[in-house]
Amino acid sequence: MKKNFKALKFFAVLALIISSFIACDKEFTNIESDVLGENNANFNKDVETLDITAYNKKLSSVQINGLPANLLGVFNDPAYGKTTASIVSQITPTTFSPDFGVNTVIDSVVLTIPYFSRAVTDSTYTIKDSLYGKAESPFKLSIYQNTYFLRDFDPTSALGNTQRYFSLPDGTVSDGNSVINFENFKNPTPIFEINEFTPSDKRIRLDSYNTAGELQTNYIAPAMRFKLDTDFWKQTIIDAQDAGYFANANSFKNYFRGLYIKAEPIGNSGNMMLLNLASTTANIVIYYTKDSTVENERIGASYIFNFSGNILNTFINDYSIALTDGDTNAGDTSLYLKSTEGSMAVVDLFSGTSIEDFKKAYRQTTTTGDYIKGTNGNYLLKRLINDAQLIVFEDTSINTDNIPDYHKYDRIYAYDLKNNQETIDYQIDQISNTQFPISSKLISLSQRDTIQARYKIRLTEHLNSILLQDSTSTKIGLVISNNVNVTSPSKVLNNNELTGVPVSAVNMPRGTILFGTNNNVPANKKMRLEIFFTEPK
């Protein structure tokens, strides 16, 4: 109920702001009657459709470090084909200069990486919000020691910028200068391997004993949790305590360069998970015992590593659709929105109607045709934009593998392409829901209309910024997103038109197909920009 009230409150405030603009402009307030109505007002309401061009833009190399979450597994998109996602991650001890004691024996080494889960009851969870593909379809999972050093800073940058790593379609990685194949930098023997892995939404039971010898039972949320090879950690960590590798984080990362968590497909199916490596419960714990100062007594202890530093996703894409740059002049019939190094759409708002013609139609001018500015520095308008919407239709003939409501919860995220940031309409949208992103930013981005497979992207303030303040942001980027709350940018390598894409578009494996603006698109499905405005009679 609170969210409904917030939304209504925002609409009320918006209506008040629009009314105040009208009230402050004498040209819009010269009402000839005490009764405000369609026939009594001295302004007209109308709508126009601008000619726009929407085309595909291939994303051949996107930044894959610094992501808020990471994908692991195999996902076969019924429309696009197969993607295999693996993870390369540094790990860091939570304490330095350890003393593992005398006669140290490892009891177990446990890796825990939580899923993005949601509690349904006190004892049950769901992981379906971050699970792609079929949970019952396994993939092969292996964990290796990585021997390639992941730099924090770019040595080719004079300013010491953070090192960025970019995906390549075959699972290799570019640092902007060279290509890295982590297959060539893994230790030959895995420290963990499971031939068929499937995730579970069951909570995990942990049993322990207190000092009185009583059994203590606790539960943690669903997670990927494995016991790793103890011999490897004994030789690599425990036996190396006096070699100087544990003095600080930099020394340790140079010594132990991280893990390569590798996924491999089994057949044509599989599943893919969104993992929360940034969680405080994502770690590797070495449980061990050592001699006590008391004779014939042993002490239990643990040593913990967090997943921190550089964490990379690698993608192997075997697409059934050839993704290419589109027709910037005529626009494309189909727009391919595919993440994990795939494709996005670019919408040129002023391809048919020039931006100058647009300004002349909406701005006040002098008798010589010059635009008039107000005292606040903004241009004065003779037409007031009440609402502007980009109407977008999804192609319902897209292959969904006969899964009902396959695209029901998709979101389309629109962003300012020139500045690589949210649109103004997004920024002022007060509807926010961190628990259920499907219900966030409903005014600026809308949800998918499940009957018409339609989205309405609001660009009212984006266009107003062009009219009032001469903004030059004339292109909008469209990507598919699993979380419209996450808008920080990932860089794109060697692309003249793009500087970046939202990170939420990188770690969303599912794709969709939209109708574009080419003349081959049916008129009732063609993407269009509708502007609702008022002007004096």
C-alpha positions as CSV (number, residue, x, y, z in Angstrom):
1,M,0.0,0.0,0.0
2,K,2.9,2.3,0.8
3,K,4.3,1.9,-2.7
4,N,0.9,2.7,-4.3
5,F,0.7,5.8,-2.1
6,K,4.2,6.8,-3.2
7,A,3.3,6.5,-6.8
8,L,0.1,8.5,-6.5
9,K,2.0,11.1,-4.5
10,F,4.6,11.4,-7.3
11,F,1.9,11.8,-10.0
12,A,0.2,14.5,-7.9
13,V,3.5,16.4,-7.5
14,L,4.2,16.0,-11.2
15,A,0.8,17.4,-12.1
16,L,1.3,20.3,-9.7
17,I,4.7,21.1,-11.4
18,I,3.2,21.1,-14.9
19,S,0.3,23.2,-13.7
20,S,2.7,25.7,-12.1
21,F,4.6,26.0,-15.4
22,I,1.3,26.8,-17.2
23,A,0.4,29.3,-14.5
24,C,3.7,31.1,-14.8
25,D,3.5,31.7,-18.5
26,K,1.0,34.4,-19.4
27,E,0.5,32.9,-22.9
28,F,-0.9,29.8,-21.4
29,T,-3.1,31.4,-18.7
30,N,-5.3,33.8,-20.6
31,I,-8.4,31.9,-19.9
32,E,-11.6,33.4,-21.2
33,S,-13.9,31.7,-18.7
34,D,-14.0,30.9,-15.0
35,V,-14.7,27.3,-16.0
36,L,-11.6,25.4,-17.2
37,G,-12.5,23.1,-20.0
38,E,-11.6,22.0,-23.6
39,N,-13.7,24.7,-25.2
40,N,-12.8,27.4,-22.6
41,A,-9.0,27.2,-22.6
42,N,-7.0,29.2,-25.0
43,F,-4.5,26.4,-25.7
44,N,-4.8,23.2,-27.8
45,K,-3.7,19.7,-26.8
46,D,-2.3,17.5,-29.5
47,V,0.1,14.6,-30.2
48,E,2.7,14.1,-32.8
49,T,5.0,11.2,-33.8
50,L,8.6,11.9,-34.5
51,D,10.4,9.9,-37.2
52,I,13.1,7.9,-35.4
53,T,15.6,5.3,-36.5
54,A,16.5,2.3,-34.4
55,Y,19.3,0.0,-35.3
56,N,21.5,-2.8,-33.9
57,K,24.8,-2.3,-32.3
58,K,27.1,-5.3,-31.8
59,L,28.9,-5.5,-28.4
60,S,32.0,-7.4,-29.3
61,S,34.1,-6.7,-26.2
62,V,32.6,-5.5,-22.9
63,Q,34.2,-4.9,-19.6
64,I,34.0,-8.0,-17.4
65,N,35.7,-6.9,-14.2
66,G,34.1,-4.7,-11.6
67,L,30.7,-6.3,-12.0
68,P,28.2,-6.3,-9.1
69,A,27.5,-10.0,-9.5
70,N,28.9,-12.8,-11.6
71,L,27.5,-15.6,-13.8
72,L,28.5,-19.2,-13.7
73,G,27.2,-22.1,-15.8
74,V,25.7,-22.9,-19.1
75,F,22.6,-21.3,-20.6
76,N,21.0,-22.2,-23.9
77,D,18.8,-19.3,-24.9
78,P,16.1,-20.7,-27.2
79,A,16.4,-17.7,-29.6
80,Y,20.1,-17.0,-29.5
81,G,22.0,-20.2,-28.6
82,K,24.5,-21.2,-26.0
83,T,26.6,-19.2,-23.5
84,T,29.1,-20.7,-21.1
85,A,30.2,-18.4,-18.2
86,S,33.2,-19.0,-16.0
87,I,34.8,-16.9,-13.3
88,V,38.4,-15.9,-12.5
89,S,38.8,-14.4,-9.1
90,Q,41.5,-13.3,-6.7
91,I,41.1,-14.2,-3.1
92,T,42.5,-12.3,0.0
93,P,43.2,-13.5,3.5
94,T,41.1,-11.7,6.2
95,T,44.2,-11.7,8.5
96,F,47.9,-11.4,7.6
97,S,51.1,-12.9,9.1
98,P,49.3,-16.0,10.4
99,D,50.8,-18.5,12.8
100,F,49.5,-22.0,11.8
101,G,51.3,-23.6,14.8
102,V,53.0,-26.9,15.1
103,N,51.9,-30.3,13.7
104,T,49.2,-28.6,11.7
105,V,46.6,-30.9,10.2
106,I,43.8,-29.6,7.9
107,D,40.4,-31.1,8.8
108,S,38.6,-29.6,5.8
109,V,38.6,-26.7,3.3
110,V,35.2,-25.3,2.5
111,L,34.2,-23.0,-0.3
112,T,30.9,-21.1,0.1
113,I,29.4,-18.7,-2.5
114,P,25.8,-17.8,-1.8
115,Y,23.1,-17.6,-4.5
116,F,20.9,-14.5,-4.7
117,S,18.0,-16.2,-2.9
118,R,14.8,-15.0,-1.4
119,A,13.1,-16.4,1.7
120,V,9.6,-17.8,1.0
121,T,9.0,-19.1,4.6
122,D,11.1,-19.4,7.7
123,S,12.7,-22.6,6.3
124,T,12.3,-22.4,2.5
125,Y,13.9,-20.3,-0.2
126,T,13.7,-19.6,-3.9
127,I,16.6,-19.0,-6.2
128,K,14.6,-18.7,-9.4
129,D,15.1,-14.9,-9.6
130,S,18.8,-15.5,-10.4
131,L,18.7,-18.9,-12.1
132,Y,18.6,-19.2,-15.9
133,G,17.9,-22.3,-17.8
134,K,16.8,-25.6,-16.3
135,A,17.8,-26.2,-12.7
136,E,17.7,-29.9,-13.2
137,S,20.1,-29.7,-16.2
138,P,23.7,-30.1,-15.0
139,F,27.0,-28.7,-16.2
140,K,30.5,-29.8,-15.4
141,L,32.2,-27.6,-12.8
142,S,35.9,-27.5,-12.1
143,I,38.1,-25.3,-9.9
144,Y,41.7,-24.6,-10.7
145,Q,44.5,-22.4,-9.3
146,N,45.0,-19.5,-11.7
147,T,48.6,-18.5,-12.3
148,Y,48.0,-15.3,-14.3
149,F,48.6,-12.1,-12.4
150,L,45.6,-9.8,-12.5
151,R,46.8,-6.2,-12.3
152,D,45.0,-3.5,-10.4
153,F,46.3,-0.6,-12.5
154,D,46.8,-0.2,-16.3
155,P,50.6,0.2,-16.9
156,T,49.9,1.9,-20.3
157,S,47.9,4.7,-18.7
158,A,49.9,7.7,-17.6
159,L,47.3,8.5,-15.0
160,G,47.4,5.1,-13.4
161,N,43.8,4.2,-14.3
162,T,42.3,1.0,-13.0
163,Q,43.0,-2.0,-15.2
164,R,40.0,-3.0,-17.3
165,Y,39.5,-6.5,-18.7
166,F,37.3,-7.1,-21.7
167,S,35.5,-10.3,-23.0
168,L,36.2,-11.9,-26.3
169,P,33.6,-14.4,-27.9
170,D,35.8,-17.5,-27.5
171,G,36.2,-17.2,-23.7
172,T,39.5,-15.4,-23.9
173,V,40.1,-11.9,-22.4
174,S,41.7,-8.7,-23.6
175,D,43.4,-6.2,-21.3
176,G,43.3,-3.6,-24.1
177,N,46.7,-4.6,-25.4
178,S,47.0,-8.4,-25.3
179,V,44.8,-11.5,-25.3
180,I,44.7,-13.7,-22.2
181,N,43.6,-17.4,-22.3
182,F,43.1,-18.6,-18.8
183,E,43.2,-22.2,-20.1
184,N,46.9,-21.6,-20.5
185,F,47.3,-20.3,-16.9
186,K,45.6,-23.0,-14.9
187,N,47.4,-25.6,-12.8
188,P,46.9,-28.9,-14.6
189,T,45.3,-30.6,-11.6
190,P,41.9,-29.2,-10.4
191,I,41.4,-28.6,-6.7
192,F,37.8,-29.5,-7.1
193,E,35.7,-31.2,-9.8
194,I,32.1,-32.4,-10.2
195,N,31.0,-33.9,-13.4
196,E,27.3,-32.9,-13.0
197,F,26.4,-29.9,-11.0
198,T,23.0,-28.5,-10.4
199,P,22.1,-25.8,-7.8
200,S,19.8,-26.4,-4.9
201,D,17.3,-24.0,-3.3
202,K,17.5,-25.8,0.0
203,R,18.9,-24.1,3.0
204,I,22.2,-25.5,4.3
205,R,22.4,-27.1,7.8
206,L,25.5,-26.5,9.8
207,D,26.2,-28.6,12.9
208,S,28.8,-27.8,15.5
209,Y,29.6,-28.6,19.1
210,N,30.0,-26.1,21.9
211,T,32.6,-26.2,24.7
212,A,30.2,-28.4,26.7
213,G,30.1,-31.0,23.9
214,E,26.5,-30.1,23.0
215,L,25.3,-30.2,19.4
216,Q,24.5,-26.8,17.9
217,T,22.5,-26.6,14.6
218,N,22.4,-23.5,12.4
219,Y,21.1,-22.8,8.9
220,I,22.4,-20.6,6.1
221,A,20.7,-19.5,2.9
222,P,21.2,-21.6,-0.3
223,A,24.7,-21.5,-1.5
224,M,27.3,-23.2,-3.7
225,R,29.2,-25.0,-1.0
226,F,32.0,-27.6,-1.6
227,K,34.8,-29.3,0.3
228,L,38.1,-28.7,-1.6
229,D,41.3,-30.8,-1.8
230,T,43.1,-30.5,1.5
231,D,46.5,-31.5,0.2
232,F,46.6,-28.6,-2.1
233,W,45.9,-26.1,0.6
234,K,48.3,-27.7,3.0
235,Q,51.2,-27.4,0.6
236,T,50.2,-24.0,-0.8
237,I,49.1,-22.2,2.3
238,I,50.0,-23.9,5.6
239,D,53.5,-25.0,4.6
240,A,54.3,-21.5,3.1
241,Q,53.6,-19.4,6.2
242,D,57.2,-18.4,6.7
243,A,58.0,-17.5,3.1
244,G,56.8,-13.9,3.4
245,Y,53.8,-14.2,1.2
246,F,51.3,-13.3,3.9
247,A,52.6,-9.9,5.0
248,N,50.0,-8.0,3.1
249,A,47.4,-8.3,0.3
250,N,49.7,-7.4,-2.5
251,S,52.3,-9.9,-1.5
252,F,49.7,-12.6,-1.2
253,K,48.0,-11.8,-4.6
254,N,51.4,-12.0,-6.3
255,Y,52.0,-15.4,-4.7
256,F,48.5,-16.9,-5.0
257,R,47.0,-15.4,-8.1
258,G,43.5,-16.7,-7.6
259,L,41.0,-19.3,-8.8
260,Y,39.6,-20.3,-12.1
261,I,36.1,-21.5,-11.6
262,K,35.3,-23.2,-14.9
263,A,31.9,-24.3,-16.3
264,E,31.6,-26.7,-19.2
265,P,28.4,-27.8,-21.1
266,I,27.0,-31.3,-21.0
267,G,24.9,-31.6,-24.1
268,N,22.8,-28.7,-25.3
269,S,21.1,-27.7,-22.0
270,G,22.4,-26.6,-18.7
271,N,21.8,-23.9,-16.1
272,M,23.4,-20.6,-15.2
273,M,23.4,-18.8,-11.8
274,L,24.0,-15.3,-10.7
275,L,26.4,-15.5,-7.8
276,N,27.0,-13.0,-5.0
277,L,30.8,-13.1,-4.6
278,A,30.7,-9.7,-2.8
279,S,28.7,-11.2,0.0
280,T,30.3,-11.4,3.5
281,T,29.5,-15.1,3.5
282,A,31.3,-15.8,0.2
283,N,34.7,-17.3,1.3
284,I,37.1,-20.2,1.6
285,V,37.7,-21.4,5.1
286,I,40.6,-23.7,6.1
287,Y,39.6,-25.6,9.2
288,Y,42.7,-27.1,11.0
289,T,44.1,-28.3,14.3
290,K,47.5,-27.7,15.8
291,D,49.4,-28.6,19.0
292,S,48.5,-26.7,22.1
293,T,51.0,-25.5,24.7
294,V,49.3,-28.0,27.0
295,E,50.8,-31.4,26.5
296,N,48.7,-33.9,24.5
297,E,46.1,-31.3,23.7
298,R,45.1,-30.1,20.2
299,I,43.6,-26.7,19.3
300,G,41.0,-26.1,16.5
301,A,41.4,-23.0,14.4
302,S,40.5,-21.6,11.0
303,Y,41.9,-19.3,8.3
304,I,39.6,-17.4,6.0
305,F,39.9,-16.0,2.5
306,N,37.4,-13.6,0.9
307,F,36.7,-13.1,-2.8
308,S,38.1,-9.7,-3.4
309,G,40.3,-7.8,-5.8
310,N,39.8,-8.5,-9.5
311,I,36.9,-10.8,-10.3
312,L,36.3,-11.5,-14.0
313,N,33.5,-13.2,-15.9
314,T,34.5,-15.0,-19.1
315,F,32.0,-15.9,-21.8
316,I,32.0,-18.5,-24.6
317,N,29.2,-17.6,-27.0
318,D,27.9,-20.1,-29.6
319,Y,25.1,-18.0,-31.0
320,S,22.6,-19.2,-33.6
321,I,21.9,-15.6,-34.7
322,A,24.6,-13.6,-36.4
323,L,24.9,-10.4,-34.5
324,T,26.1,-7.4,-36.5
325,D,25.9,-3.6,-36.6
326,G,22.7,-2.5,-38.1
327,D,21.5,0.0,-40.8
328,T,22.0,3.5,-39.3
329,N,20.0,5.1,-42.2
330,A,17.0,2.9,-42.8
331,G,16.9,1.3,-39.4
332,D,16.5,-2.4,-38.7
333,T,13.5,-4.7,-38.9
334,S,14.5,-6.7,-35.8
335,L,16.5,-5.3,-32.8
336,Y,18.6,-7.9,-31.0
337,L,19.0,-7.3,-27.3
338,K,21.4,-9.9,-26.0
339,S,23.8,-9.5,-23.0
340,T,27.0,-11.4,-22.1
341,E,28.8,-9.8,-25.0
342,G,26.0,-9.7,-27.5
343,S,24.0,-6.8,-29.0
344,M,22.0,-3.7,-28.1
345,A,19.8,-1.2,-29.9
346,V,20.5,2.5,-30.6
347,V,17.6,4.9,-31.1
348,D,18.4,8.0,-33.1
349,L,15.6,10.4,-32.0
350,F,16.3,12.9,-34.8
351,S,17.0,10.9,-37.9
352,G,13.8,11.9,-39.8
353,T,13.0,15.2,-38.1
354,S,16.1,17.2,-37.7
355,I,16.9,18.6,-34.3
356,E,16.7,22.1,-35.6
357,D,13.2,21.6,-37.1
358,F,12.2,20.1,-33.7
359,K,13.5,23.2,-31.8
360,K,11.8,25.6,-34.2
361,A,8.5,23.8,-33.7
362,Y,8.7,24.1,-29.9
363,R,10.7,27.2,-29.1
364,Q,9.7,30.8,-29.2
365,T,11.5,32.9,-31.8
366,T,12.0,36.5,-32.6
367,T,10.7,38.0,-35.9
368,T,14.2,37.2,-37.3
369,G,13.9,33.6,-36.3
370,D,16.3,33.7,-33.3
371,Y,15.5,31.6,-30.2
372,I,14.4,33.6,-27.1
373,K,15.9,32.9,-23.7
374,G,14.3,33.5,-20.4
375,T,15.9,35.2,-17.4
376,N,16.9,31.8,-16.0
377,G,19.0,31.0,-19.2
378,N,16.5,28.4,-20.5
379,Y,14.9,28.9,-23.9
380,L,11.2,29.9,-23.9
381,L,8.8,27.5,-25.4
382,K,5.7,28.0,-27.5
383,R,4.8,24.3,-27.2
384,L,4.8,22.6,-23.8
385,I,5.7,18.9,-23.8
386,N,3.4,17.2,-21.4
387,D,4.5,13.6,-22.1
388,A,6.9,11.9,-24.5
389,Q,7.0,8.1,-24.8
390,L,9.1,5.7,-26.8
391,I,6.7,2.9,-27.7
392,V,8.5,-0.4,-28.1
393,F,7.0,-3.8,-29.1
394,E,8.6,-7.2,-28.5
395,D,8.5,-9.8,-31.3
396,T,6.2,-12.4,-29.9
397,S,7.3,-14.9,-32.6
398,I,10.6,-15.2,-30.8
399,N,11.5,-18.8,-29.9
400,T,10.9,-19.4,-26.2
401,D,11.2,-23.2,-26.2
402,N,7.5,-23.4,-25.5
403,I,8.0,-22.0,-22.0
404,P,5.0,-19.9,-20.9
405,D,5.7,-16.3,-19.8
406,Y,9.4,-16.7,-20.8
407,H,9.7,-13.0,-21.3
408,K,7.1,-11.9,-18.8
409,Y,9.6,-10.4,-16.3
410,D,12.0,-8.8,-18.8
411,R,12.9,-5.2,-18.4
412,I,14.2,-2.8,-21.1
413,Y,16.6,-0.3,-19.7
414,A,17.0,3.0,-21.7
415,Y,20.0,5.2,-21.1
416,D,21.6,8.4,-22.4
417,L,24.0,7.0,-24.9
418,K,26.3,10.1,-25.3
419,N,26.9,10.5,-21.5
420,N,26.6,6.8,-20.7
421,Q,24.2,7.5,-17.8
422,E,20.6,7.3,-16.8
423,T,18.1,9.5,-18.5
424,I,16.7,12.5,-16.6
425,D,13.3,10.7,-16.6
426,Y,14.9,7.7,-14.8
427,Q,16.7,10.0,-12.3
428,I,13.4,11.7,-11.2
429,D,11.4,8.5,-11.1
430,Q,10.5,8.0,-7.5
431,I,9.4,4.4,-7.7
432,S,12.2,2.2,-6.3
433,N,12.1,-1.4,-5.2
434,T,15.4,-3.0,-4.2
435,Q,13.8,-6.3,-3.2
436,F,11.9,-6.8,-6.5
437,P,13.6,-4.8,-9.3
438,I,10.7,-5.9,-11.6
439,S,8.7,-3.2,-9.8
440,S,11.3,-0.4,-9.9
441,K,11.2,2.7,-12.1
442,L,7.7,2.0,-13.4
443,I,7.1,5.6,-14.6
444,S,10.3,6.0,-16.7
445,L,10.7,2.4,-17.9
446,S,7.4,0.7,-17.4
447,Q,6.9,-3.1,-17.1
448,R,6.3,-5.3,-20.1
449,D,2.6,-5.2,-21.1
450,T,2.0,-8.9,-21.2
451,I,-1.1,-8.6,-23.5
452,Q,0.5,-6.5,-26.2
453,A,4.2,-7.3,-25.4
454,R,4.8,-3.6,-25.3
455,Y,7.1,-1.2,-23.3
456,K,6.6,2.5,-22.8
457,I,9.9,4.4,-22.2
458,R,9.3,7.9,-20.9
459,L,11.6,10.6,-22.4
460,T,9.7,13.7,-21.4
461,E,12.5,15.4,-19.5
462,H,15.1,14.1,-21.9
463,L,13.4,16.0,-24.7
464,N,12.8,19.0,-22.5
465,S,16.5,19.2,-21.7
466,I,17.2,19.4,-25.5
467,L,14.6,22.2,-25.9
468,L,15.4,24.2,-22.8
469,Q,19.1,23.8,-22.3
470,D,20.5,22.7,-25.7
471,S,21.4,19.2,-24.6
472,T,23.1,17.3,-27.4
473,S,22.1,13.8,-26.2
474,T,20.1,12.8,-29.2
475,K,20.6,9.0,-29.0
476,I,19.1,6.5,-26.6
477,G,20.6,3.0,-25.9
478,L,18.3,0.1,-25.2
479,V,19.5,-3.1,-23.4
480,I,17.8,-6.0,-21.7
481,S,18.3,-5.9,-17.9
482,N,17.8,-8.2,-15.0
483,N,17.9,-5.3,-12.5
484,V,17.1,-1.8,-13.6
485,N,18.3,-0.5,-10.2
486,V,21.9,-1.3,-11.2
487,T,23.0,1.4,-13.8
488,S,26.8,1.8,-13.3
489,P,28.6,1.6,-16.7
490,S,30.9,-1.1,-18.1
491,K,33.3,0.1,-20.7
492,V,33.2,-1.1,-24.3
493,L,36.5,-1.8,-26.2
494,N,37.2,-0.2,-29.5
495,N,33.7,1.1,-30.4
496,N,33.4,4.5,-31.9
497,E,29.8,5.1,-31.1
498,L,29.6,3.6,-27.6
499,T,31.6,4.4,-24.5
500,G,29.9,1.8,-22.3
501,V,26.8,-0.2,-21.4
502,P,25.1,-0.7,-18.0
503,V,26.7,-3.6,-16.0
504,S,23.2,-5.1,-15.5
505,A,23.2,-5.8,-19.2
506,V,26.5,-7.7,-19.0
507,N,25.4,-10.2,-16.5
508,M,21.9,-11.0,-17.8
509,P,22.2,-14.1,-20.1
510,R,18.7,-14.0,-21.5
511,G,18.0,-12.1,-24.7
512,T,14.9,-10.7,-26.5
513,I,14.0,-9.4,-29.9
514,L,12.2,-6.1,-30.5
515,F,10.5,-4.7,-33.6
516,G,12.6,-1.8,-35.1
517,T,11.8,1.1,-37.4
518,N,12.5,-0.3,-40.8
519,N,9.7,0.1,-43.4
520,N,9.3,-3.7,-43.4
521,V,7.9,-3.6,-39.8
522,P,4.1,-3.7,-39.6
523,A,2.8,-0.2,-38.8
524,N,1.1,-1.3,-35.6
525,K,4.4,-2.8,-34.3
526,K,6.8,-0.2,-35.4
527,M,8.8,1.5,-32.7
528,R,7.7,5.2,-32.4
529,L,8.2,8.3,-30.3
530,E,4.9,10.0,-29.3
531,I,4.9,13.5,-28.0
532,F,1.9,14.9,-26.2
533,F,1.9,18.7,-26.1
534,T,-0.1,21.9,-25.5
535,E,0.2,25.2,-27.4
536,P,-1.7,28.5,-27.5
537,K,-4.7,28.7,-29.9
